[in-house]
Amino acid sequence: MRILVLAAAVPALAVASAQAQMGGGRRQPNEGRQKVDNTPKVDEKAYKAALECIPESK
């Protein structure tokens, strides 16, 4: 009887551990939503003006 209980418990523990590590198949919080781009927009005029301010190397 003990062997039968151990034989059932070992795979159950292995599956529970793997499920916990993989997230259990639940959806991620950001899934289904549109991605928000929080990076600032590049201003081309300011970029070119900053490049012109850099001194030429000799």
C-alpha positions, -999 to 999 in steps of 0.1 A, spaced: 0 0 0 29 24 8 44 17 -26 12 26 -43 9 59 -24 45 68 -32 41 58 -68 12 82 -71 28 110 -50 61 113 -68 47 121 -103 21 144 -87 48 164 -70 69 166 -101 39 179 -121 31 204 -94 66 217 -94 68 221 -132 34 238 -133 45 263 -106 77 271 -126 59 275 -159 31 297 -146 4 271 -146 -8 281 -181 -24 312 -169 -25 343 -191 1 370 -185 -12 403 -172 -3 422 -204 -16 396 -228 -45 409 -249 -38 446 -244 -21 468 -268 15 476 -261 21 511 -249 53 527 -263 67 548 -234 99 558 -253 102 595 -261 98 606 -297 130 616 -314 132 652 -325 152 652 -357 160 689 -356 173 687 -321 193 656 -329 210 673 -359 216 705 -339 233 684 -311 255 667 -337 266 700 -350 277 711 -315 301 682 -312 336 694 -321 355 677 -349 382 653 -338 417 659 -351 
